[in-house]
Amino acid sequence: MTDPCRQPLESLDFCYSEKIWMEQMYFTGREVGPGADFSRNDTILQGCFRNGQHFEEGSIIKENCNSCTCSGQQWKCSQHICLIQSELIEWVNTGDYGWTAQNYSQFWGMTLEEGFKYRLGTLPPSPTLLSMNEMTTSLPMTDLPEFFVASYKWPGWIHGPLDQKNCAASWAFSTASVAADRIAIQSKGRYTANLSPQNLISCCAKNRHGCNSGSIDRAWWFLRKRGLVSHACYPLFKNQNATNNECAMASRSDGRGKRHATKPCPNNTEKSNRIYQCSPPYRVSSKETEIMQEIMQNGPVQAIMKVREDFFHYKAGIYRHVASINEESEKYRKFQTHAVKLTGWGTLRGAQGQKEKFWIAANSWGKAWGENGYFRILRGVNESDIEKLIIAAWGHLTSSDEP
């Protein structure tokens, strides 16, 4: 006798097999039984496909910074501009721009707006800063070498890059780092502690919970009037958005211009809560040779630069801004200000044999970014405004502090 369940599908009005039931469950997501009408659209696969994989109706997937929802057998995706752009990486790496780009996992999934909001954090220079007179060196110009690195001249006294993560506080990281280097140099290695950016972020009165951007003039004011403890004493909080990140340090004046901590270190394994202070900041001339002279004689300086979308992708080489392939679109014509530390300079021969001059700068995105946390950028042409505003300061050392 012929098994009716092995007949063509159209003859199965009376037959129900487990196999067909399982297939129908998969295709429609609904349970069916004997007598189901397979001539209807019940057998049409519902949901959406992505890269050969089936997703049910209403499924949501994340592709970089955009979310896609399966609706009516179609994917409907948000249209954010992502911080990491594979097309831009390819554009840079296949062009002759002098630097290479990379996809960074810490930036993946962020929008360009989020990158500007959380990974930078220095407000544009105030009129007060921009009106400062530029100081020029009164010393005779020495022969400036083609290559100079501050850490080679002052080994152990120059502090490497930290990672601000998603705390928009490059204003605090760069200020604390420049001040720490300068105090170490001025004290001839007596005080070599890295200073605490968290102390600035949490305690600078007008920037409390200062992961929402801040100004470098306010940071230098705080260093002069209140001072900072070491990074070991007041380390970075793991969660910068926590509500308990209030200022955990206080100090008092001894009446002679020096301040002393009145609280122990937030890190209870560190015993030294010494307060370090600086003189009022001064503005270095924007001339290339004056900046070089300042770094070589007195130590690293602070620079304010413009950051555009391509800078986040920097891996190695001499950076210059590369216009996006979508530069004509208004949504790509964006930049924000960022504070970094200039630590030296150099010269390389380009592919055509021409000399290419560069600055060496420390960023605050950790050592996994760029060239071990540093980057090189064109020198002498004010690339990305890197030479427009250069700030430095002296450590405030008393006679008892002097070596």
RASULTA-V782314 format. One line per field, one symbol per residue. ss: DSSP state (h for helix, s for strand, l for the rest). A space follows every 50 residues. Layout:
# RASULTA-V782314
ss: ???
This chain:
# RASULTA-V782314
ss: lllhhhllhhhllllllhhhhhhhhhhhllllllllllllhhhllllsss llsssllllssssllssssssllssssllllslllhhhhhhhhhllllss slllllllllshhhhhhhlllsllllhhhhlllssllllllllllllssh hhhlllllllllsllllslhhhhhhhhhhhhhhhhhllllllllslhhhh hhhlhhhllllslslhhhhhhhhhhllslsllllllllllllllllllll ssslllllsssllllllllllllllslslllssslllhhhhhhhhhhhll ssssssslhhhhhssssssllllllllllhhhlllssssssssssssssl llllssssssssllslllllsllsssssllllhhhllllsssllslllll lll
